Amino acid sequence: MSNLPQSSNAPGADFEVRQTMPTDDAHPDPTKSLLLSPARQRLIDNVIALYSCQPTRERVSRYTPDCIYDDQFVYANDRYKMAGQWFALPMLFKESKNEGYEIIKNDRELIQFKNEQSWTFPTGIKTATINAIVSLSLDPATADSDFPQIKYHKDQANDKDYSHKGLGFYLKKWQADHVLDCMDKNEDVQYFKGGIP
């Protein structure tokens, strides 16, 4: 069982999963994927669609207003900033294709999966394929509902867990803020301003 807060009132940052995972262990084998309930499978489908440059308000609403998104490039510390990231992806990439995923943990408060995603840059000349361990820490109040929400989304593509100190962390936070500034005219992103439920 995961050792995560049992109260939805705990801030999103408290729901972080700390881990060390070699990147060569991140290659998914879909045939070994754990089965999920229909509600949780819909959640994963929404997250995969977000990765695949298909953002919608409903999909972004899978996250709580105080959620954290944490990957090797970005640290977004609320849903408004995170919406800026998801809705910016189709502008930054020509295509993003999910090559497969494998659910490796399905606890009440935590879903983890190995994910392989191919990102094609706007010119279409180069495609980068990234394997990562994705950890979705769930809101305790909605974990068993038809619409579970995410408190902390960690996408770990490195063998060591991320540091939350120093210049690298500052740049990750700056990137989230900078992208949001560029999305100030996007109605879908602005929909999440102010922390609506």
Residue frames as a rotation matrix with the C-alpha (Angstrom) as fourth column:
MET 1
0.573 0.819 0.000 0.00
0.819 -0.573 0.000 0.00
0.000 0.000 -1.000 0.00
SER 2
-0.167 -0.594 0.787 1.16
0.516 -0.732 -0.444 3.54
0.840 0.332 0.429 -0.71
ASN 3
-0.191 0.003 -0.982 1.82
0.952 -0.242 -0.186 5.88
-0.238 -0.970 0.043 2.20
LEU 4
-0.690 0.051 0.722 -0.11
0.368 -0.834 0.410 8.93
0.623 0.549 0.557 0.99
PRO 5
-0.907 0.381 0.178 -2.37
-0.386 -0.588 -0.711 11.41
-0.166 -0.714 0.681 2.84
GLN 6
-0.691 0.720 0.068 -5.88
0.722 0.691 0.022 10.20
-0.031 0.064 -0.997 3.54
SER 7
0.118 0.723 -0.681 -7.43
0.538 -0.623 -0.568 13.67
-0.834 -0.300 -0.463 3.52
SER 8
0.302 0.092 0.949 -8.32
0.928 -0.255 -0.270 15.68
0.217 0.963 -0.163 0.43
ASN 9
0.993 0.112 -0.038 -7.52
0.118 -0.948 0.297 18.81
-0.003 -0.300 -0.954 2.44
ALA 10
0.257 -0.965 -0.045 -3.81
0.391 0.061 0.918 17.99
-0.884 -0.253 0.393 2.34
PRO 11
0.367 -0.143 -0.919 -2.02
-0.665 -0.732 -0.152 20.10
-0.651 0.667 -0.363 -0.30
GLY 12
0.948 0.073 -0.311 -1.11
-0.298 0.550 -0.780 18.54
0.114 0.832 0.543 -3.62
ALA 13
0.145 -0.987 -0.072 2.61
-0.761 -0.065 -0.645 18.64
0.632 0.148 -0.760 -2.82
ASP 14
-0.164 -0.171 0.972 2.05
-0.899 0.430 -0.077 16.19
-0.405 -0.886 -0.224 0.06
PHE 15
0.718 0.559 0.414 0.95
-0.333 0.799 -0.501 13.52
-0.611 0.222 0.760 -2.42
GLU 16
0.315 -0.681 -0.661 4.32
-0.915 -0.032 -0.402 13.16
0.252 0.731 -0.634 -4.13
VAL 17
0.975 -0.127 0.183 5.68
0.084 0.971 0.225 9.64
-0.206 -0.203 0.957 -4.56
ARG 18
0.304 -0.941 -0.147 9.47
-0.921 -0.330 0.205 9.50
-0.242 0.073 -0.968 -4.11
GLN 19
0.854 0.034 0.520 11.16
0.054 0.987 -0.152 6.68
-0.518 0.158 0.841 -5.98
THR 20
-0.201 -0.884 -0.421 14.27
-0.760 -0.130 0.636 5.49
-0.617 0.448 -0.646 -7.79
MET 21
0.595 0.479 0.646 13.67
0.076 0.766 -0.638 3.58
-0.800 0.429 0.419 -11.00
PRO 22
-0.564 -0.821 0.084 16.22
0.134 0.009 0.991 2.73
-0.814 0.571 0.105 -13.73
THR 23
-0.149 0.538 -0.829 15.02
-0.803 -0.555 -0.216 4.07
-0.577 0.634 0.515 -17.07
ASP 24
-0.744 -0.134 -0.654 15.50
-0.570 0.638 0.518 0.70
0.348 0.758 -0.551 -18.77
ASP 25
-0.855 0.518 -0.034 12.75
0.439 0.686 -0.580 -0.60
-0.278 -0.511 -0.814 -16.47
ALA 26
-0.414 0.714 -0.564 10.33
-0.279 -0.690 -0.668 1.95
-0.866 -0.119 0.485 -17.94
HIS 27
-0.814 0.148 -0.561 9.69
-0.547 0.126 0.827 0.12
0.193 0.981 -0.021 -21.21
PRO 28
-0.133 0.868 0.478 6.05
-0.860 0.139 -0.491 -1.02
-0.493 -0.476 0.728 -21.08
ASP 29
-0.988 0.050 -0.148 4.72
-0.030 0.869 0.494 -4.49
0.154 0.493 -0.857 -21.80
PRO 30
-0.425 0.893 0.145 0.97
-0.872 -0.447 0.199 -3.99
0.243 -0.042 0.969 -22.33
THR 31
0.039 0.451 -0.892 0.36
-0.201 0.878 0.435 -7.75
0.979 0.162 0.125 -22.03
LYS 32
-0.494 -0.302 -0.815 1.40
0.687 0.439 -0.579 -7.54
0.533 -0.846 -0.010 -18.36
SER 33
-0.715 0.214 0.665 -0.75
-0.325 -0.945 -0.046 -4.51
0.619 -0.248 0.745 -17.55
LEU 34
-0.883 0.445 -0.151 -2.95
0.333 0.365 -0.870 -4.76
-0.332 -0.818 -0.470 -14.45
LEU 35
-0.328 0.860 0.391 -6.68
0.710 -0.049 0.703 -4.57
0.623 0.508 -0.595 -15.04
LEU 36
-0.999 0.045 0.005 -8.48
-0.039 -0.813 -0.581 -1.46
-0.022 -0.580 0.814 -13.86
SER 37
-0.226 0.971 -0.073 -12.08
0.597 0.079 -0.798 -0.72
-0.770 -0.224 -0.598 -12.96
PRO 38
0.172 0.352 0.920 -14.04
0.966 -0.243 -0.088 1.03
0.193 0.904 -0.381 -15.74
ALA 39
0.970 0.219 -0.105 -13.84
0.239 -0.938 0.250 4.36
-0.044 -0.268 -0.962 -13.87
ARG 40
0.370 -0.909 -0.192 -10.07
-0.083 -0.238 0.968 4.12
-0.925 -0.342 -0.164 -13.48
GLN 41
-0.217 -0.414 0.884 -9.60
0.833 0.393 0.388 2.98
-0.508 0.821 0.260 -17.06
ARG 42
0.638 0.497 0.589 -11.44
0.723 -0.649 -0.236 6.09
0.265 0.576 -0.773 -18.22
LEU 43
0.849 -0.407 -0.337 -9.05
-0.094 -0.745 0.661 8.15
-0.519 -0.529 -0.671 -16.10
ILE 44
-0.117 -0.946 0.304 -6.03
0.255 0.267 0.929 6.54
-0.960 0.186 0.210 -17.76
ASP 45
0.060 0.217 0.974 -7.63
0.993 0.090 -0.081 7.00
-0.105 0.972 -0.210 -21.19
ASN 46
0.943 0.323 0.076 -8.00
0.327 -0.944 -0.040 10.71
0.058 0.062 -0.996 -20.42
VAL 47
0.526 -0.819 -0.230 -4.38
-0.198 -0.381 0.903 11.04
-0.827 -0.430 -0.362 -19.29
ILE 48
-0.262 -0.606 0.752 -3.08
0.627 0.486 0.609 9.21
-0.734 0.630 0.252 -22.38
ALA 49
0.443 0.497 0.746 -5.20
0.887 -0.364 -0.284 11.51
0.131 0.787 -0.602 -24.56
LEU 50
0.944 -0.159 -0.288 -3.63
-0.049 -0.934 0.353 14.53
-0.325 -0.320 -0.890 -22.84
TYR 51
0.019 -0.988 0.156 -0.17
0.024 0.156 0.987 13.15
-1.000 -0.015 0.027 -23.56
SER 52
-0.345 -0.100 0.933 -1.28
0.824 0.444 0.352 12.65
-0.449 0.891 -0.070 -27.17
CYS 53
-0.978 -0.138 -0.157 -2.02
0.074 -0.932 0.355 16.35
-0.195 0.335 0.922 -27.76
GLN 54
-0.415 0.906 0.085 -5.78
0.364 0.080 0.928 15.97
0.834 0.416 -0.363 -27.33
PRO 55
-0.951 0.004 -0.309 -6.61
0.294 -0.287 -0.912 18.30
-0.092 -0.958 0.272 -24.43
THR 56
-0.120 0.932 0.342 -10.19
0.307 -0.292 0.906 19.08
0.944 0.214 -0.251 -23.41
ARG 57
-0.212 0.112 0.971 -11.65
-0.771 -0.629 -0.096 20.81
0.600 -0.769 0.220 -20.38
GLU 58
0.816 0.571 0.093 -13.11
-0.515 0.644 0.566 17.53
0.263 -0.509 0.819 -19.14
ARG 59
0.572 -0.664 -0.482 -9.73
0.483 0.747 -0.457 15.80
0.663 0.028 0.748 -19.36
VAL 60
-0.456 -0.741 0.494 -7.95
0.010 -0.559 -0.829 18.60
0.890 -0.373 0.262 -17.52
SER 61
0.168 0.624 0.763 -10.73
-0.842 -0.311 0.440 18.45
0.512 -0.716 0.474 -14.90
ARG 62
0.619 -0.065 -0.783 -9.28
0.234 0.967 0.105 15.07
0.750 -0.248 0.614 -13.95
TYR 63
-0.456 -0.860 -0.230 -6.94
0.604 -0.108 -0.790 17.11
0.654 -0.499 0.568 -11.76
THR 64
0.387 0.530 -0.755 -7.77
0.913 -0.335 0.233 18.86
-0.129 -0.779 -0.613 -8.50
PRO 65
0.916 0.011 0.401 -7.32
0.129 -0.955 -0.268 22.67
0.380 0.297 -0.876 -8.39
ASP 66
0.651 -0.698 0.297 -4.26
-0.701 -0.404 0.587 22.27
-0.290 -0.590 -0.753 -6.11
CYS 67
0.931 -0.249 0.266 -2.67
0.305 0.933 -0.192 19.50
-0.201 0.260 0.944 -8.16
ILE 68
0.170 -0.938 -0.301 1.03
-0.553 -0.344 0.759 19.22
-0.816 0.037 -0.577 -8.97
TYR 69
0.996 -0.058 0.075 2.46
0.094 0.571 -0.816 18.24
0.004 0.819 0.574 -12.35
ASP 70
0.429 -0.898 0.100 6.14
-0.618 -0.211 0.757 17.24
-0.659 -0.387 -0.645 -12.18
ASP 71
0.926 -0.237 0.292 8.32
0.367 0.745 -0.557 16.01
-0.086 0.624 0.777 -15.06
GLN 72
0.114 -0.993 -0.035 11.91
0.948 0.098 0.302 16.49
-0.296 -0.068 0.953 -16.22
PHE 73
-0.569 -0.329 0.754 11.14
0.661 -0.728 0.181 19.90
0.489 0.601 0.632 -17.74
VAL 74
-0.247 0.664 0.706 8.17
-0.244 -0.748 0.618 21.34
0.938 -0.020 0.346 -15.82
TYR 75
-0.743 0.236 -0.626 6.89
0.667 0.332 -0.667 21.82
0.051 -0.913 -0.404 -12.27
ALA 76
-0.481 0.695 0.534 3.34
-0.191 -0.678 0.710 23.22
0.856 0.239 0.458 -12.36
ASN 77
-0.963 -0.050 -0.264 1.91
0.239 0.290 -0.927 23.72
0.123 -0.956 -0.268 -8.88
ASP 78
-0.384 0.924 -0.002 -1.80
-0.242 -0.103 -0.965 24.15
-0.891 -0.370 0.263 -9.68
ARG 79
-0.001 0.470 0.883 -4.33
0.687 0.642 -0.342 23.08
-0.727 0.606 -0.323 -12.30
TYR 80
0.858 0.302 -0.417 -4.36
-0.021 -0.789 -0.614 26.46
-0.514 0.535 -0.670 -14.05
LYS 81
0.073 -0.920 -0.386 -0.64
-0.849 -0.260 0.460 26.23
-0.524 0.294 -0.799 -14.79
MET 82
-0.563 -0.277 0.779 -0.98
-0.001 0.942 0.335 22.59
-0.827 0.188 -0.530 -15.72
ALA 83
0.511 0.793 0.332 -3.83
0.462 0.073 -0.884 23.40
-0.725 0.605 -0.329 -18.13
GLY 84
0.623 -0.366 -0.691 -1.42
-0.631 -0.758 -0.168 25.79
-0.462 0.541 -0.703 -19.82
GLN 85
-0.476 -0.854 0.211 0.98
-0.597 0.490 0.635 22.90
-0.646 0.176 -0.743 -20.36
TRP 86
-0.336 0.384 0.860 -1.58
0.439 0.871 -0.218 20.48
-0.833 0.305 -0.462 -21.80
PHE 87
0.713 0.699 0.055 -3.19
0.388 -0.329 -0.861 23.00
-0.584 0.635 -0.506 -24.12
ALA 88
0.408 -0.653 -0.638 0.23
-0.729 -0.654 0.203 24.21
-0.550 0.382 -0.743 -25.32
LEU 89
-0.200 -0.587 0.785 1.38
-0.030 0.804 0.593 20.75
-0.979 0.095 -0.178 -26.44
PRO 90
0.445 0.384 0.809 -0.46
0.737 0.357 -0.575 20.79
-0.509 0.852 -0.124 -29.82
MET 91
0.982 -0.142 -0.122 1.33
-0.182 -0.874 -0.451 24.07
-0.042 0.465 -0.884 -30.57
LEU 92
0.279 -0.946 0.163 4.74
-0.804 -0.138 0.578 22.68
-0.524 -0.292 -0.800 -29.65
PHE 93
-0.643 -0.473 0.601 4.54
-0.159 0.851 0.500 19.30
-0.749 0.226 -0.623 -31.39
LYS 94
-0.593 0.403 -0.697 3.23
-0.768 -0.023 0.640 18.15
0.242 0.915 0.323 -34.75
GLU 95
0.405 0.682 -0.610 2.13
-0.384 0.732 0.563 14.86
0.830 0.006 0.558 -33.20
SER 96
-0.523 -0.496 0.693 2.39
-0.852 0.307 -0.424 12.86
-0.002 -0.812 -0.584 -30.01
LYS 97
0.244 0.567 -0.787 1.65
-0.590 0.731 0.343 9.15
0.770 0.380 0.513 -30.23
ASN 98
0.224 -0.110 0.968 1.27
-0.886 0.391 0.249 6.70
-0.406 -0.914 -0.010 -27.37
GLU 99
-0.239 -0.442 -0.864 3.26
-0.778 0.620 -0.102 3.57
0.581 0.648 -0.492 -28.22
GLY 100
0.154 0.361 -0.920 1.95
0.248 0.887 0.390 1.60
0.956 -0.288 0.047 -25.27
TYR 101
-0.201 -0.207 0.957 1.60
-0.846 -0.457 -0.276 1.59
0.495 -0.865 -0.083 -21.50
GLU 102
-0.197 0.067 -0.978 1.62
0.301 0.954 0.004 -0.95
0.933 -0.294 -0.207 -18.70
ILE 103
0.504 0.420 0.754 -0.22
-0.617 -0.436 0.655 -0.48
0.604 -0.796 0.039 -15.41
ILE 104
-0.286 -0.722 -0.630 2.17
0.063 0.642 -0.764 -1.69
0.956 -0.258 -0.138 -12.70
LYS 105
-0.917 0.064 -0.394 0.38
0.397 0.056 -0.916 -0.50
-0.036 -0.996 -0.077 -9.54
ASN 106
-0.313 0.886 0.342 -3.29
-0.045 -0.373 0.927 0.02
0.949 0.274 0.157 -8.76
ASP 107
-0.770 0.050 -0.636 -3.67
0.636 0.135 -0.760 0.99
0.047 -0.990 -0.136 -5.11
ARG 108
0.284 0.934 -0.217 -6.60
0.941 -0.315 -0.124 2.95
-0.184 -0.169 -0.968 -3.77
GLU 109
0.668 -0.033 -0.743 -4.56
0.156 -0.971 0.183 6.16
-0.727 -0.239 -0.643 -3.64
LEU 110
-0.083 -0.845 -0.528 -2.02
-0.625 -0.368 0.689 5.51
-0.776 0.387 -0.498 -6.41
ILE 111
0.888 0.187 0.419 -1.90
0.217 0.634 -0.743 4.34
-0.404 0.751 0.522 -10.01
GLN 112
0.003 -0.923 -0.384 1.49
-0.524 -0.328 0.786 3.83
-0.852 0.199 -0.484 -11.64
PHE 113
0.839 0.228 0.494 2.24
0.252 0.642 -0.724 2.88
-0.483 0.732 0.481 -15.22
LYS 114
-0.395 -0.915 0.080 5.14
0.354 -0.071 0.933 2.54
-0.848 0.397 0.352 -17.60
ASN 115
0.703 0.683 -0.200 4.57
0.154 -0.421 -0.894 4.78
-0.694 0.598 -0.401 -20.59
GLU 116
-0.480 -0.798 0.366 6.15
0.620 -0.013 0.785 5.08
-0.621 0.603 0.500 -24.03
GLN 117
0.647 0.691 -0.323 5.36
0.336 -0.639 -0.692 8.24
-0.685 0.339 -0.645 -25.98
SER 118
-0.303 -0.704 0.643 6.70
0.928 -0.066 0.366 9.40
-0.215 0.708 0.673 -29.36
TRP 119
0.411 0.347 -0.843 6.91
0.285 -0.927 -0.243 13.17
-0.866 -0.141 -0.480 -29.88
THR 120
0.012 -0.350 0.937 7.21
1.000 0.007 -0.011 14.58
-0.003 0.937 0.351 -33.41
PHE 121
-0.452 -0.294 -0.842 8.53
0.422 -0.902 0.088 18.11
-0.785 -0.316 0.532 -33.70
PRO 122
0.311 0.753 -0.579 6.77
-0.144 -0.565 -0.812 20.73
-0.940 0.336 -0.067 -35.87
THR 123
-0.217 -0.455 -0.863 9.04
-0.914 -0.216 0.344 20.20
-0.343 0.864 -0.369 -38.88
GLY 124
0.824 0.564 0.062 8.16
-0.528 0.801 -0.282 16.51
-0.209 0.199 0.957 -38.87
ILE 125
0.302 -0.802 -0.516 11.82
-0.627 0.241 -0.741 15.70
0.719 0.547 -0.430 -39.43
LYS 126
-0.724 -0.673 -0.150 12.61
-0.267 0.474 -0.839 14.35
0.636 -0.568 -0.522 -35.98
THR 127
0.538 0.843 -0.015 10.66
-0.365 0.249 0.897 12.17
0.760 -0.477 0.441 -33.56
ALA 128
-0.627 -0.700 0.343 11.80
-0.600 0.153 -0.785 11.50
0.497 -0.698 -0.516 -29.99
THR 129
0.351 0.701 -0.621 10.53
-0.036 0.673 0.739 8.46
0.936 -0.236 0.262 -28.10
ILE 130
-0.500 -0.460 0.734 10.55
-0.688 -0.303 -0.659 8.68
0.526 -0.834 -0.165 -24.32
ASN 131
0.021 0.439 -0.898 9.93
0.418 0.812 0.407 5.96
0.908 -0.384 -0.167 -21.75
ALA 132
-0.569 -0.153 0.808 8.82
-0.553 -0.656 -0.514 7.04
0.608 -0.739 0.289 -18.30
ILE 133
-0.609 0.456 -0.649 7.29
0.746 0.607 -0.273 5.86
0.270 -0.651 -0.710 -15.06
VAL 134
-0.466 0.555 0.689 4.08
-0.273 -0.831 0.485 7.84
0.842 0.038 0.538 -14.47
SER 135
-0.750 0.229 -0.621 2.70
0.654 0.401 -0.642 8.07
0.102 -0.887 -0.450 -10.94
LEU 136
-0.327 0.746 0.580 -0.83
-0.138 -0.645 0.752 9.38
0.935 0.166 0.313 -10.41
SER 137
-0.928 0.063 -0.366 -1.58
0.372 0.164 -0.914 10.09
0.002 -0.985 -0.175 -6.75
LEU 138
-0.349 0.902 0.254 -5.35
0.501 -0.049 0.864 10.24
0.792 0.429 -0.434 -6.38
ASP 139
-0.517 0.351 0.781 -7.59
-0.665 -0.739 -0.109 12.55
0.539 -0.576 0.615 -4.39
PRO 140
-0.996 0.091 0.011 -8.86
0.063 0.770 -0.635 10.45
-0.067 -0.632 -0.772 -1.45
ALA 141
-0.412 0.903 -0.118 -12.36
-0.365 -0.283 -0.887 11.93
-0.835 -0.322 0.446 -1.78
THR 142
0.398 0.584 -0.708 -12.76
-0.861 -0.029 -0.508 10.78
-0.317 0.811 0.491 -5.39
ALA 143
-0.602 -0.797 -0.047 -10.50
-0.762 0.555 0.333 7.71
-0.239 0.236 -0.942 -5.56
ASP 144
-0.801 0.347 0.489 -13.48
0.273 0.937 -0.217 5.31
-0.533 -0.041 -0.845 -5.48
SER 145
0.034 0.871 -0.490 -15.85
-0.221 -0.471 -0.854 7.46
-0.975 0.137 0.177 -7.53
ASP 146
0.602 0.264 0.754 -16.86
0.647 0.393 -0.654 7.38
-0.469 0.881 0.065 -11.20
PHE 147
0.763 -0.355 0.541 -14.61
0.196 -0.669 -0.716 10.41
0.616 0.653 -0.441 -11.79
PRO 148
0.567 -0.618 -0.545 -11.37
0.748 0.110 0.654 9.98
-0.344 -0.779 0.524 -9.81
GLN 149
0.929 -0.263 0.262 -9.15
-0.121 -0.881 -0.457 13.06
0.351 0.393 -0.850 -9.75
ILE 150
0.323 -0.921 -0.217 -5.38
0.768 0.389 -0.509 13.44
0.554 -0.002 0.833 -9.53
LYS 151
0.943 -0.084 -0.323 -3.54
0.185 -0.674 0.715 15.29
-0.278 -0.734 -0.620 -6.78
TYR 152
0.184 -0.949 -0.255 0.03
-0.596 -0.314 0.739 14.70
-0.781 0.016 -0.624 -8.00
HIS 153
0.989 0.061 0.131 1.16
0.077 0.546 -0.834 13.65
-0.123 0.835 0.536 -11.49
LYS 154
0.218 -0.973 -0.081 4.82
-0.559 -0.193 0.807 12.66
-0.800 -0.130 -0.585 -11.70
ASP 155
0.995 -0.051 -0.085 6.40
-0.050 0.475 -0.878 11.71
0.085 0.878 0.470 -15.03
GLN 156
0.465 -0.863 0.196 9.82
-0.486 -0.064 0.871 10.29
-0.740 -0.501 -0.450 -14.23
ALA 157
0.974 -0.138 -0.179 12.04
-0.114 0.384 -0.916 9.72
0.195 0.913 0.358 -17.28
ASN 158
0.090 -0.986 0.142 15.34
-0.726 -0.162 -0.669 9.70
0.682 -0.042 -0.730 -15.37
ASP 159
-0.052 -0.170 -0.984 16.93
0.309 0.934 -0.177 7.01
0.950 -0.314 0.004 -13.22
LYS 160
-0.812 -0.224 -0.539 17.01
0.579 -0.186 -0.794 9.32
0.078 -0.957 0.281 -10.19
ASP 161
0.256 0.948 -0.192 14.04
0.965 -0.262 -0.006 11.08
-0.055 -0.183 -0.981 -8.65
TYR 162
0.210 -0.097 0.973 13.68
0.474 -0.860 -0.188 14.82
0.855 0.501 -0.134 -9.17
SER 163
-0.620 -0.427 -0.658 15.19
0.784 -0.371 -0.498 17.41
-0.032 -0.825 0.565 -6.85
HIS 164
0.520 0.807 0.281 13.03
0.764 -0.586 0.271 20.28
0.383 0.074 -0.921 -5.65
LYS 165
0.587 -0.434 -0.683 15.99
0.292 -0.674 0.679 22.53
-0.755 -0.598 -0.269 -4.95
GLY 166
-0.343 -0.939 -0.026 18.49
0.386 -0.166 0.907 24.61
-0.856 0.301 0.420 -6.87
LEU 167
-0.603 -0.019 -0.798 18.61
-0.544 -0.722 0.428 26.15
-0.584 0.692 0.425 -10.33
GLY 168
-0.969 0.213 -0.124 17.11
0.044 0.646 0.762 23.16
0.243 0.733 -0.635 -12.12
PHE 169
-0.384 0.872 -0.304 13.97
0.903 0.285 -0.322 23.27
-0.194 -0.398 -0.897 -10.01
TYR 170
-0.248 0.241 -0.938 13.72
0.072 -0.961 -0.266 27.04
-0.966 -0.133 0.222 -10.43
LEU 171
-0.829 -0.120 -0.546 13.87
-0.507 -0.251 0.825 26.64
-0.236 0.960 0.148 -14.22
LYS 172
-0.807 0.589 -0.039 11.14
0.537 0.760 0.367 23.99
0.246 0.275 -0.929 -14.14
LYS 173
-0.098 0.779 -0.619 8.85
0.783 -0.324 -0.532 26.36
-0.615 -0.537 -0.578 -12.24
TRP 174
-0.423 -0.130 -0.897 9.79
-0.274 -0.925 0.263 29.26
-0.864 0.357 0.356 -14.53
GLN 175
-0.997 0.041 -0.071 8.89
-0.055 0.320 0.946 27.18
0.061 0.947 -0.316 -17.58
ALA 176
-0.423 0.899 -0.112 5.41
0.906 0.419 -0.057 26.48
-0.004 -0.126 -0.992 -16.21
ASP 177
0.054 0.416 -0.908 4.85
0.441 -0.825 -0.352 30.17
-0.896 -0.381 -0.228 -15.49
HIS 178
-0.658 -0.407 -0.634 6.24
-0.331 -0.600 0.728 31.26
-0.677 0.689 0.260 -18.87
VAL 179
-0.908 0.382 0.171 4.03
0.368 0.535 0.760 28.90
0.198 0.754 -0.627 -20.88
LEU 180
-0.105 0.917 -0.384 1.00
0.939 -0.035 -0.342 30.11
-0.327 -0.397 -0.858 -18.93
ASP 181
-0.207 -0.037 -0.978 1.84
0.019 -0.999 0.034 33.71
-0.978 -0.011 0.207 -19.85
CYS 182
-0.915 -0.211 -0.344 1.82
-0.333 -0.089 0.939 32.69
-0.228 0.974 0.011 -23.52
MET 183
-0.725 0.686 -0.059 -1.62
0.572 0.647 0.504 31.06
0.384 0.332 -0.862 -23.13
ASP 184
-0.808 0.371 -0.458 -3.39
0.209 -0.547 -0.811 34.07
-0.551 -0.751 0.364 -21.63
LYS 185
-0.503 0.649 -0.570 -5.75
-0.841 -0.521 0.149 34.34
-0.200 0.554 0.808 -24.64
ASN 186
-0.773 0.192 -0.605 -6.68
-0.124 0.889 0.440 30.66
0.623 0.415 -0.663 -24.70
GLU 187
-0.025 0.874 0.485 -10.27
-0.836 -0.284 0.469 30.31
0.548 -0.394 0.738 -23.45
ASP 188
0.601 0.249 -0.760 -9.83
0.048 0.937 0.345 26.69
0.798 -0.244 0.552 -22.42
VAL 189
-0.384 -0.810 -0.444 -6.85
0.632 0.120 -0.766 27.53
0.673 -0.575 0.466 -20.23
GLN 190
-0.797 0.080 0.599 -8.52
-0.340 -0.879 -0.335 30.62
0.500 -0.470 0.728 -18.76
TYR 191
0.266 0.930 -0.254 -11.52
-0.321 0.334 0.886 28.46
0.909 -0.154 0.387 -17.84
PHE 192
0.400 -0.176 -0.900 -9.38
0.680 0.715 0.163 27.00
0.615 -0.677 0.405 -15.04
LYS 193
-0.594 -0.617 0.517 -8.21
0.136 -0.710 -0.691 30.32
0.793 -0.340 0.506 -13.65
GLY 194
-0.231 0.491 0.840 -9.32
-0.834 -0.544 0.089 30.89
0.501 -0.680 0.535 -10.08
GLY 195
-0.943 -0.304 0.136 -9.36
-0.329 0.785 -0.525 27.23
0.053 -0.540 -0.840 -9.06
ILE 196
0.031 0.995 -0.093 -12.87
-0.965 0.054 0.255 26.19
0.259 0.082 0.962 -10.10
PRO 197
0.160 0.058 0.985 -13.89
-0.620 0.783 0.054 22.76
-0.768 -0.620 0.161 -8.71
